[in-house]
Amino acid sequence: MTTTDYTPGSLVSVRDREWVVLPESAPDMLVLRPLGGADDDIAAVFPAFEEVRGAEFAAPSPRDLGDFRAAGLLRSALRIGFRSGAGPFRSLAGVAVEPRAYQLVPLMMALRQKTVRMLIADDVGIGKTVEAGLIASELLAQGEAKKLAVLCSPALAEQWQEELRSKFGIDAELVLSSTVTRLERDLDMGQSLFDKHRHVIVSTDFIKSHRHRDDFVRRCPDLVIVDEAHTCVAADDHTSQQSQRRYELLQRIANDRGKDRHLLLVTATPHSGKEAAFRNLLALLKPEFGDLDMNSGPDRARLALHFVQRRRADIRKYLDEETEFPADRFFKDETYKLSPAYRSLLEDAIGYASERVTVAGEQGRREARIAWWSAIALLRSLVSSPRAAAQTLRTRSATASAATAEEADELGAPLTRDSADNDALEGLDVAPGAETDPETGGAGARLAALADRAADLEGPAEDLKLKALIKHLKALLKDGYHPIVFCRYIPTAEYVRDHLDGKLGRKTVVRAVTGTLSPQQRLQRIEDLADETSDDPDARRVLVATDCLSEGVNLQHHFDAVVHYDLAWNPARHDQREGRVDRYGQKRDEVKVITLYGSDNGIDGKVLEVLIRKHRQIWQDLGISVSVPDEASSGVTDAIVEWLLMRRESGEQEALFGAEDVKAVSEKAAELEQEWNSTAEREKASRSRFAQNTIRPEEVKREVDATRDALGDAGEIRGFVRHALTALDGVLYEGGDAPGDFGADLSGSPVGLRDVLAPILGGGIIENGKQVPFRTVSAVTRGEAALVRTDPVVGALAGHLLNAALDSQTDGPRPARRCGVIRTRAVTTRTTLLLVRYRFHLTLPSRVGERQLVAEDARLLAFEGSPADAAWLPPEDAVHLLHATADENTDPTFGERTMRRVLDALPDATDHLHEYGDRLAAELRDSHRRVRSAAGEIIRGVDVKAQRPADILGAYVYLPVTGAVSGGVA
């Protein structure tokens, strides 16, 4: 027999087991997946060398009867094993996250495009990474894409790698500046990194060089995700060189002739206050989108097919799901005053900076810019902490080596401002230098003296800002909060950590995370801190961090309050900090935000009034963050610094810290407010236009219901694991980090299961009788299990139950069985429940030709009476039988005799099973066509056929209790 005799989806027997034939088979080779197995078990078989026989699934044995839970356990075990579900979304059976209904909207939008071009701009904390991952995994599963590249900042690369691996089963290689040398050593002659590795995560620092950038463009994968995409577009000639280079790269990727590349742009702030940058971002989707008229209905409708932008309020209650976001942020601004000694130091430092700026201004433009950036560095570090001030005063300014004024600006701005264009926060938390020319005029000696004075001010006695922090942290900890304290500079974070240690209570653990750690070390330190405080409910944790954690890192599971120890000069940075804990998954309904500011240092008060509070008000009014325009924002802060320096020069020293307004600052603030309000109005209109009403809720509901009906939901997985572990002699212990978590001692479970679980869990957990934590979150460490269908522990448990049900010779408990006879009050006449596995052969059109796929589905069918004269029940009634309990014992001999009669008569139900399979195939075909429709046009070529015969996995007879009214004869 040749391979052409076996169609995709048919069963064959080879190597003493049964397999499903896959569409990738060739005339001389069969590509097979074990029946009930995973994609990792796929094998190729050559019939010329191995005997291959057609197979039919064996019927259940009437002697192998289970209890009333047997059917439900078998059904769940079967569904958990599916990796090619029958719904319209091929990948959902294999992802370790149950998407919220609203997160399927971008996926449905993407599947209606031949070449996917999407801008996903949902608000912070909604789940844009999950939405992009769903699209990527679906395109890869369907064969619409072969390779994937994620472009992101180096700080987020490892997090992207973990998200793709743990949630979507996508193993991607990290291509970073720190890994490229090692990766290139393993290449063959003439081979590229992007030829060798199918999926890659490329950091934006890696592609700075022309060699790497050109190699990436030449071999760029056919699916690209760009994280924080707003940082990769240029608005004008004043945009940073990094943004310019990235924009040129994305243009080449997006407009690569002859390569219809899928492109997903991900950002929470698509409109960063620059209209030109926003239009350049849109032009990456399609070049003509850069010139769209946003006031034109037809133009907006065209863009809406590619652009999704929703606030939390838009999706908090979507369909019948309520997503638990924190209700609000509680803001409190707390002030402090400088001690006399600190005030004296600040006055003298301002005096020094003012002199340097004046003298440099007479020497030339280059010297003036160097002095300007050094003055800003000195002022910012002084109001940050004594340790940061001392380090800045003793460090040479980065701008001192600049050859031109323009170079000085390029070197000075990133370290002293908090621009929204600073896409990579790596290296920006170092304390800047203030020394410019120590050989001139005794400047070095003056700075050294100031540095010594700053060092003497360490501690809460002279540093009243630190004293205020300790007071407010004690209050938060008393209320049960776990706060993060954000600082601008590394020396400040280390200083705060050193002085908090031991001052917040015996059970409070304080740790610091700064840019001195690698991204992976940062995450590990956070996990270590969480583990250190997880066992004692009275323990508290405090994390002191720089802005290396303000983007991308999700901290909502471990922290619930934010303290801004240092004010950022761009309020978007505050929003980024707060967004690390105020997001989906936060247990607190209210996240507390405390902002510390100095009332008499001449800087903080104005920054808070003009920038921070205005941004906060817009956020509260619109429910979204609106970026402050960078030029207008820096205009305000420049005016504040200039006012401080010039007041000293004009002899207004005594009034330096007064509350009177200043005309220049007020004018700049007015300009900023006008531009900001305009940006906010545009953003508000954009959110309204692109909240994605183009995908109607009823469309989403239909596909969500179909998917969950085919695969089950999180509740089914949790119930299955608990019942299965208990039935297999595991001991369960309630409690964990989140509701629904529990632990299990599996040392008494069957040997076969222990042998499979031991290498998965590691650490001698099984052998030593340690508890295995089962968690409701998908991201778990080794030794833990996630209550999701794709977790290897859950998969092993399902595989064990399924194999034991199919093999009556299995040692140990067998809680899932293929047959059962149950007497219950849930029925009034004999009712038979069938668990049937259907296999489908799918033909799906794609831009690279037709794809042949195999899908599986498990269905419950129930009928009253005999198979020959069956009264078939609605599907929901069949599902309800799974919850029927045994209300009366059944005699084993009677049960076996009853079961045998039903099984012998089941061939009479074959026509109905075939008809039902054809109906499912038609529904699946319609579903695939719906999600692939574009502008009302149904894509032709989609076809689905049910493979015959269907497999009867289980048959269960439910009988009325003795004496109940019966309409049938057992």
Secondary structure, DSSP 8 states (H G I E B T S, - for coil): --GGGS-TT-EEEETTEEEEE-TT-BTTBEEEEETT--GGG-EEE-TTTS--EE-------TT-EE-TTHHHHHHHHHHHH-SSBSSS-TTGGG-SS---GGGHHHHHHHHT-SS-EEEE---TTS-HHHHHHHHHHHHHHHTS-S-EEEEE-HHHHHHHHHHHHHHH----EEE-TTTHHHHHHT--TT--HHHH-SEEEEETTGGGSHHHHHHHHHT--SEEEEETGGGG---STTS-HHHHHHHHHHHHHHT-TT---EEEEE-S-S--S-HHHHHHHHHHH-GGGGG--TT-HHHHHHHHTTEE---HHHHSEETTEE----SEEEEEEEEE---HHHHHHHHHHHHHHHHHHHHHHHH-HHHHHHHHHHHHHHHHHHHH-HHHHHHHHHSB-GGGG-SSHHHHHHHHHHHH---TT----TTTTS----BS-TTSTTHHHHHHHHHHHHHTT-STTT-HHHHHHHHHHHHHHHTT--EEEE-SSHHHHHHHHHHHTTTS-TTEEEEEE-TTS-HHHHHHHHHHHHHHTSS-TT-EEEEEE-GGGSSS---TTT--EEEESS--SSHHHHHHHHHTTSSTT---SEEEEEEEEESSSSSHHHHIIIIIHHHHHHHHHHSS-----HHHHHHHHHHHHHHHHHHHHTT-GGGTT-----HHHHHHHHHHHHHHHHHHHHHHHHHHHTS--SS-HHHHHHHHHHHHHHH--HHHHHHHHHHHHHHTT-EEEE--SSTT-EEEE-TTS-HHHHHHHHHHH-TTTTTTT-EEEEESSS---TT-EESSTT-HHHHHHHHHHHHHHH-TT-SS-----SEEEEE-TT-SS-EEEEEEEEEEEEEE--TTS-EEEEEEEEEEEEEES-GGG-EE--HHHHHHGGG----B---HHHHHHHHHHHHHHGGGGHHHHHHHHHHHHHHHHHHHHHHT-BTTB--TT-EEEE-SS-EEEEEEEEE--TTS--SS--
